[in-house]
Amino acid sequence: MSWGFTLVELLVVMAIIGILATVILGGFRSSQRRSRDAQRKSDLKQIANALEMFYSDYERYPSENQAKPLACPYTPSDPERSAQCAWGEGEMSDLVGEEKRTIYFKTLPKDPVSGQTYIYRTLYNNSAYQLYARLENPEDKNCIDGNCVDPVVSDGEPLECGGTNLNCNFAVTSANVTPTEGW
């Protein structure tokens, strides 16, 4: 009497293991996307808090250059010559003489996915700002106008948060502006 498995039994076991692996890996990838989206939302809210502190000090938001704030450091005597911040590197602070007075953000965060970036824009003579990111979950309820797939940001056009077809679909703005208002 033999105690081995038949070919059919082995194939059935392998099929069951394959189905379980697919379900588990699919759930794992989905949870990774949701985790990165939660990080993006948190990052933009923290940057918004720093921008509000900056506004309370200077009654304006930092200018922008290439979708990044000009505040690393910010020079109050000549705001337009302030240094451009780099996502993931820049320290958002102000520089009075040779001394840093306030550090608003130690290191500005960057998007957790390589090739994607956050976008910073100012409007109305720096009295309003918009921060944008690209969420990966196409069914997230916090997307701009509930449209995660193809949102229109301003002037009927999408805003790119990275490479081709990576349009921004999430925004945090100052209270006096909406995510879809244009320049």
C-alpha positions in Angstrom: 0.0 0.0 0.0 1.4 3.4 -1.0 1.0 6.5 1.1 1.8 9.1 -1.6 -0.3 11.8 -3.3 -1.8 11.3 -6.7 -1.2 13.9 -9.5 -4.8 15.1 -9.2 -4.5 15.7 -5.5 -1.2 17.7 -6.0 -2.8 19.8 -8.7 -5.8 20.6 -6.5 -3.6 21.6 -3.6 -1.5 23.8 -5.8 -4.6 25.5 -7.3 -5.9 26.2 -3.8 -2.5 27.7 -2.7 -2.4 29.8 -5.9 -5.9 31.2 -5.2 -5.0 32.0 -1.6 -1.7 33.7 -2.6 -3.6 35.9 -5.2 -6.2 37.0 -2.6 -3.6 37.7 0.0 -1.2 39.6 -2.3 -4.1 41.6 -3.8 -5.1 42.7 -0.3 -1.5 43.5 0.6 -1.1 45.8 -2.4 -4.3 47.5 -1.7 -3.3 48.2 1.8 0.0 49.6 0.7 -1.7 52.0 -1.7 -4.1 53.2 1.1 -1.1 53.6 3.5 0.7 55.8 1.0 -2.4 57.8 0.4 -2.8 58.3 4.2 0.8 59.5 4.3 0.1 62.0 1.4 -2.9 63.4 3.2 -1.0 63.8 6.4 1.9 65.4 4.7 -0.2 68.0 3.0 -2.1 68.8 6.2 1.2 69.3 8.1 2.6 71.5 5.3 -0.7 73.5 5.5 -0.2 74.0 9.2 3.3 75.3 8.6 2.0 77.6 5.9 -0.7 79.0 8.3 2.0 79.7 10.9 4.0 81.4 8.2 1.0 83.5 7.3 0.4 84.6 10.9 4.0 85.9 11.0 4.1 87.6 7.5 0.4 88.1 6.5 1.2 86.3 3.2 2.1 82.8 2.1 5.5 82.1 0.6 5.8 82.7 -3.1 6.2 79.7 -5.4 8.8 78.7 -7.9 8.4 75.6 -10.1 5.5 74.4 -7.9 7.6 74.6 -4.7 7.6 77.2 -1.9 10.2 80.0 -1.8 10.9 79.7 2.0 14.0 77.5 2.5 14.9 79.9 4.0 12.6 82.8 3.6 14.2 86.3 3.5 11.7 88.9 4.8 13.7 91.8 3.4 13.5 90.4 -0.1 10.8 87.7 -0.3 11.2 87.0 -4.1 14.9 86.1 -3.5 14.1 83.5 -0.9 15.5 80.1 -1.6 13.4 77.5 -3.3 12.4 74.5 -1.1 13.0 71.0 -2.3 10.5 68.3 -1.5 12.1 65.8 0.9 15.1 68.1 1.7 14.2 71.8 2.3 13.9 73.3 5.8 11.1 75.9 5.7 12.3 78.7 7.9 12.9 82.4 7.9 16.3 84.1 7.9 16.6 87.4 9.7 20.2 88.6 9.1 22.3 85.6 9.6 20.0 83.9 12.1 17.1 81.6 11.7 14.2 83.0 13.6 11.5 80.4 13.1 11.6 76.9 11.7 8.2 76.1 10.2 9.1 72.7 8.9 12.3 70.8 9.5 12.2 68.8 6.3 9.4 69.3 3.8 8.1 65.9 3.0 8.1 64.3 -0.4 5.7 62.0 -2.1 6.3 58.4 -1.0 6.4 57.1 -4.7 9.4 57.9 -6.8 8.4 60.0 -9.9 5.4 61.6 -8.1 5.6 65.0 -6.5 3.6 67.5 -4.5 2.5 70.7 -6.1 2.4 74.1 -4.3 0.6 77.1 -5.8 -0.2 80.6 -4.6 -3.0 82.8 -5.8 -4.2 86.4 -5.3 -0.9 88.0 -4.4 0.1 85.2 -2.0 -3.1 85.6 0.1 -4.1 82.0 -0.8 -2.4 78.7 -1.5 -3.2 75.3 -2.9 -1.3 72.0 -2.2 -1.8 69.0 -4.5 -1.0 65.3 -4.5 -1.9 62.2 -6.5 -3.8 59.6 -4.5 -3.5 56.0 -5.8 -6.9 54.7 -4.6 -9.3 55.5 -7.4 -12.3 55.2 -5.0 -11.0 57.6 -2.3 -13.9 59.8 -1.1 -11.5 62.8 -0.6 -10.5 63.3 -4.3 -11.2 66.7 -5.9 -14.9 66.9 -6.6 -15.1 63.1 -5.9 -13.2 62.4 -9.2 -10.1 60.4 -8.6 -9.6 59.3 -12.2 -9.6 62.5 -14.2 -10.0 65.6 -12.1 -10.0 69.1 -13.6 -8.1 71.5 -11.4 -8.1 74.8 -13.2 -9.0 76.4 -16.5 -10.5 73.0 -17.6 -7.1 71.4 -17.5 -5.7 68.6 -15.2 -2.6 69.4 -13.1 0.3 66.8 -13.3 1.7 65.5 -10.0 4.4 63.5 -11.8 4.9 61.7 -15.1 2.4 61.2 -17.9 -1.2 60.6 -16.8 -0.4 61.2 -13.1 -2.9 64.0 -12.6 -3.3 65.5 -9.1 -6.6 64.4 -7.6 -6.3 65.6 -3.9 -5.9 69.1 -2.6 -5.5 71.0 0.7 -6.0 74.7 0.3 -6.2 77.9 2.4 -9.7 78.7 3.6 -10.3 81.4 1.1 -9.8 79.3 -2.1 -11.0 76.0 -3.6 -8.9 73.3 -5.2 -10.4 74.1 -8.6 -9.7 77.8 -8.7 -7.1 78.8 -11.3 -4.2 81.1 -11.3 
